[in-house]
Amino acid sequence: MNPSSLSLPHHHYYQTSFLHNTTPLSIKTPTVRAPTSVFPIRMSLNENAPSVAIVGVTGAVGQEFLSVLSDRNFPYRSLKLLASKRSAGKQMTFEDNTYTVEELTENSFKDVDIALFSAGGSISKKFGPLAAENGAVVVDNSSAFRMDEGVPLVIPEVNPEAMSHIKLGTGKGALIANPNCSTIICLMAATPLHRRAKVKRMVISTYQAASGAGAAAMEELELQTREVLEGKEPTCNIFKQQYAFNLFSHNAPILSNGYNEEEMKLVKETRKIWNDMDVKVTATCIRVPVMRAHAECVNLQFENPLDEETAKDILKNAPGVVVIDDRAANHFPTPLEVSNKDDVAVGRIRQDVSQDGNYGLDIFICGDQIRKGAALNAVQIAEMLLK
């Protein structure tokens, strides 16, 4: 399939010419399609499998849903592709079948078992409950329901028990929230250590990619880079300031306490996912000119001692995590190395010298924001519904 048929910027499939992506042998590498490849052909649809709808299919995360469903051979009886009225009628080829994108309406969810949402909070608030009322289990990628008491906020490797009461085939719909991308990437590495030594306080600094602001921001970063290199004024439509060759405080709205919404998501979501209202979390979120993978520096303070070698062993055995920690070669995780990868990479694992004893660690984490930070996590939630 031609990537352009999905209206996706080409750097969704590979890094642009001015970014060189090299993968060290130490990384476990999931299957990643080359720019000119097509989705594998599925021999037949599974009549006993769930019917699936993707809401916001023409967006960056919506299109990554398709990629992940194909890569993981997710079983489905039927597939419905939903988007705004503007995108309705577009033809899309997926796994040797041609689909027509349908306009999202109140009647879109009849006979839908699983609905994957990535269309923004206002759309989710309007149509998510409607889909659930029609019997669909909604996995929502927006912030609309994350802090609702009755809605599970799930990272499958971290707190699968939070959704254990939700079952397919009962005729009862439900809402499940996908955490914020920064929270997912952080807790994939922090949780195994938390289970061993109990985190009392966590200080997070993020370095967030263009992908977090959508396909248009990715396109603008590429455009600005070319413009700046050519001595032109950069086009600033998505952000109010130059993004290429620059960095700035995350563009989420600033709250009365001086934190922005992105930073407070890390605080609130961590407490809910860990079911620990006492854990202290503080964050500073920065937007950096990287295409599609976030990085995070995390300082952990523990209730019980944990030395760096034990921590490294714990992380090496953690599901969905790969350790890249070569001090001799000064080789640690980078956003390029995790782009288009499923695993979250962690390195710079070292004792916090500002704390006495082995009660603190510093770690550096990188994860693909579109994949594990969004689409992959949602599909993994859907996979849990099949068990």
Buried (B, 14 or more C-beta within 10 A) or exposed (E): BEBEEBBBBBBBBBBBEEBEBEBEEEBEBBEBBEEEEEBEEBEEBEEEBBBBBBBBBBBBBBBBBBBBBBBBEBBBBBBBBBBBEEBBEBEBBBBEEEBEBBEBEEEBBEEBBBBBBBBBBEBBEEBBBBBBEBBBBBBBBBBBBBBEEEBBBBBBBBBBEBBEEBEBEEEEBBBBBBBBBBBBBBBBBBBBBBEBBBBBBBBBBBBBBBBBBBBBBBBBBBBBBBBBEEEEEBBEEBBEEBBBEBEBEBBBEEEEEEBBBBBBBBBBBBBBBBEBEEBEBBBBBBBBBBBBBBBBBBBBBBEEEBEBEBBBEBBEEBEBBBBBBEEEEEBBBBBBBBBBBBBBBBBBBBBBEEBEEBBBBBBBBBBBBBBBBBBBBBBBBBBBBEE
